[in-house]
Amino acid sequence: MFDCREDVLLLTKQLVNIESIVNTNGEKEMAQVIYTMLSSIPYFTENPEFLNMSQTIDDDQERYNVLACVKGTKGTSNKTVILMGHIDTVGTDDFNQHQAFAQDPDTLMQELLKDEQPDLISEHLHSDDWLFGRGVLDMKSGVASHLYLLKYYAEHPEELDGNLVFVAECDEEDGSHGILSALKDLKQWKQEHGFEYVAAINADFVSPRYDGDPNRYIYKGTIGKLLPSFYITGAETHVGSAFEGLDPNFLAAELTRQIEYNPELSNEAKGETTVPPVSLKQTDLKPSYTVQTALSSYVYYNFFIHSWSPKEVLEKLKQQATIAFNNALALYQDRYDTFCNLSGEPKQAIPWSAKVMTYEEMDQLLTDENGDAYTEHMRAFKEELLLDTSLDMRMYAARVVEEAWKWMQDKSPAMILFYSSLYSPSIELNEENEADKHLLDALDQAVDTVQPQYEHPIVTRNFFPYISDMSFVALTDDEQGTEAVANNNPGWKTKHYVNFQDIRDINVPVINIGPYGYDAHKKNERMEMTYSLEIVPNLTNQVVQGVLK
């Protein structure tokens, strides 16, 4: 067992002291600090080609990843383990009056002690085993653990029968430009040095799953995430003649009622179940106040997956949207009938029926009907829309669908289903796969070795429950699955693009061994030091040695 607590703590504080909020210059500064730190190690002075600060690709921000590798001299194996972790954090506005100390754990904890705190937070503040601050948990202590191991093997390559590659990637908290760009560097090193990537170990944070949960979790694979989105059109009317039209907000509300918190949309695999979808945005697209009902609404949902493909999710949501549309029309009919009975107005037949299409279906229909006139118009529109820097990829996608809808001959109310953001694939390790099994066996042996040194249970589970860059080092989706993403994202190859072949070319089994704590992304973010600074590096090292055997 490495006696590494103080070394990893020092590294953690050095990293936390640098504010590296995503989409700010701090990301660039953080990469420079790590690069400079590693440059001072004799191994990298003697082998500068094994250390690289690499700028991200197709990114509107200037930021960098840091990659380093140590070639072991114990034997001649080309087996290589990737140690990965992100160097960006979320913002610090939530720290309120303590924002100035968010990157200074020691001062922050002194300030927090002056305030009345909930019992658990107070207990942790008075303990000598907890560290507070932005990034201590998510996930600079994890990066520090990997830095410690990289430095150790750079000083002792004779203890390594194989190779170690370290990747500190930016932009995990937003668009994953970091890891998606790093894939090209990993491919290049694979070709240049003959690396055989046999495992990747991520060091993102882990937390209790419920109140009183004593376990410290290691995850064998990860959850996936999609952002299914709906552009919803109605039939416009003056609010004084409400039943002469159909409000798209009414349809959107019923759609959300049908989808949100719906257990039918929870994906079970290996005895673990995703939480159901939750709405992350619901709005109409009226630019200003008028007494007309909106022409369209826009809604999108967080959607976690374990085993479903993007194509399956579209099929399930198309069914749910059809149910919601019919429910909305039935409710509309009921209320219209009641109103007519109250007012004495004559009833008119409702002219609408449920219409749900995917973006791919609508785009193909319009292409078939209009040919080059439509496709060229949309190409030019997308290019011009890129000039509007106020639009994120989600609103960009909505505007593209809105423009395409103008070409529809049948403009009766409809729901258009598409994807508007980055697809994070799920990863499931399979014992029937030789590479996966080798990593799983090494992990089991590592837990057995380290567990006696730690009082709390170290427990393995199958799916890391948060979005992480683990999703981009392996891919189990077939071409149909990834084509469903590409063909149904209106911003594909303009505002957003992922080269899935890069992922397939690396395709390495991945696990997560990360720091333990509470309140990541919150003002009381904190980590337990014994597990995070002592157990995590030693568990990781045991897995590295086990996989390289």
Stockholm file with secondary structure:
# STOCKHOLM 1.0

chainA/1-549         MFDCREDVLLLTKQLVNIESIVNTNGEKEMAQVIYTMLSSIPYFTENPEFLNMSQTIDDDQERYNVLACVKGTKGTSNKTVILMGHIDTVGTDDFNQHQAFAQDPDTLMQELLKDEQPDLISEHLHSDDWLFGRGVLDMKSGVASHLYLLKYYAEHPEELDGNLVFVAECDEEDGSHGILSALKDLKQWKQEHGFEYVAAINADFVSPRYDGDPNRYIYKGTIGKLLPSFYITGAETHVGSAFEGLDPNFLAAELTRQIEYNPELSNEAKGETTVPPVSLKQTDLKPSYTVQTALSSYVYYNFFIHSWSPKEVLEKLKQQATIAFNNALALYQDRYDTFCNLSGEPKQAIPWSAKVMTYEEMDQLLTDENGDAYTEHMRAFKEELLLDTSLDMRMYAARVVEEAWKWMQDKSPAMILFYSSLYSPSIELNEENEADKHLLDALDQAVDTVQPQYEHPIVTRNFFPYISDMSFVALTDDEQGTEAVANNNPGWKTKHYVNFQDIRDINVPVINIGPYGYDAHKKNERMEMTYSLEIVPNLTNQVVQGVLK
#=GR chainA/1-549 SS CCCCHHHHHHHHHHHHTSCCBTTSTHHHHHHHHHHHHHHTSHHHHHCGGGEEEEECSSCSSCCEEEEEEEECCSSCCCEEEEEEEECCBCCSGGGGGGGGGTTCHHHHHHHHTTSCCCHHHHHHHTSSSEEESTTIIIIIHHHHHHHHHHHHHHHCGGGCSSEEEEEEESCTTTTCHHHHHHHHHHHHHHHHHCCEEEEEEECCCBCCSSTTCCCEEEESEECEEECEEEEEECBCCBGGGGGGSBCHHHHHHHHHHHHTTCGGGCCEETTEECCCCEEEEEEECCSSCCSBCCSEEEEEEEEEESSCCHHHHHHHHHHHHHHHHHHHHHHHHHHHHHHHHHHCCCCCCCCCCCCEEEHHHHHHHHHHHHTHHHHHHHHHHHHHHTTCTTCCHHHHHHHHHHHHHTTCSCCSSEEEEEECSCCBCCEECCTTSHHHHHHHHHHHHHHHHHGGGCSSCEEEESSBSSCCGGGGSCCCCCHHHHHHHHHTCTTBTTTBCCCHHHHHHHCCCEEECCCBEECTTSTTCEEEHIIIIIIHHHHHHHHHHHHHC
#=GC SS_cons         CCCCHHHHHHHHHHHHTSCCBTTSTHHHHHHHHHHHHHHTSHHHHHCGGGEEEEECSSCSSCCEEEEEEEECCSSCCCEEEEEEEECCBCCSGGGGGGGGGTTCHHHHHHHHTTSCCCHHHHHHHTSSSEEESTTIIIIIHHHHHHHHHHHHHHHCGGGCSSEEEEEEESCTTTTCHHHHHHHHHHHHHHHHHCCEEEEEEECCCBCCSSTTCCCEEEESEECEEECEEEEEECBCCBGGGGGGSBCHHHHHHHHHHHHTTCGGGCCEETTEECCCCEEEEEEECCSSCCSBCCSEEEEEEEEEESSCCHHHHHHHHHHHHHHHHHHHHHHHHHHHHHHHHHHCCCCCCCCCCCCEEEHHHHHHHHHHHHTHHHHHHHHHHHHHHTTCTTCCHHHHHHHHHHHHHTTCSCCSSEEEEEECSCCBCCEECCTTSHHHHHHHHHHHHHHHHHGGGCSSCEEEESSBSSCCGGGGSCCCCCHHHHHHHHHTCTTBTTTBCCCHHHHHHHCCCEEECCCBEECTTSTTCEEEHIIIIIIHHHHHHHHHHHHHC
//
